Amino acid sequence: MANSQFDLFLQEATYLDDTTEHGLNRDRLFGLYTSWCFINQHSPGAEPQFWAEMKHRINPRHNRLRMKGPAAADYIVASYPGLV
């Protein structure tokens, strides 16, 4: 069975950090998703669709996820342009 766009996003752009109780908040997780879509030339789904899909895969409020990969770099640069 092929992975969905949302499964690929979680696999390629996030990792589970078991050492913390905190993870990405909703704004950062959706922002990371839009960066991942941009890099991979996917059309991002609407935010309500994104959260409907995520609730079947993670707990959006207590996810213990961290950013990784090119989407993380893109998100950080886009969010904090003064860093470059």
C-alpha positions, 0 to 999 in steps of 0.5 A, spaced: 500 500 500 502 506 498 504 511 503 499 518 503 502 525 502 501 525 510 505 519 511 510 521 507 511 528 510 511 525 517 516 520 515 521 525 511 520 531 515 519 529 522 522 525 528 519 522 534 523 525 540 522 520 546 526 525 551 521 530 551 514 531 553 513 537 548 513 537 540 511 542 535 505 546 536 500 547 531 502 553 527 509 550 526 507 543 524 502 546 519 508 551 517 513 545 516 508 541 512 507 547 507 515 547 506 515 540 505 510 541 500 513 546 497 520 542 496 517 536 494 512 540 489 506 538 492 499 542 493 498 543 500 491 541 502 487 546 506 489 546 514 482 543 516 484 537 511 491 537 514 488 536 521 483 531 519 489 527 517 493 528 522 489 526 528 489 519 525 496 519 525 499 523 531 496 527 537 496 534 535 497 537 542 502 532 545 506 529 539 513 530 541 515 531 534 521 535 532 523 537 525 528 534 520 531 535 513 530 540 507 523 542 509 525 544 516 531 548 513 526 551 509 521 553 514 526 556 519 529 560 513 522 562 511 520 564 518 526 567 521 529 571 514 534 575 519 538 569 520 540 569 513 
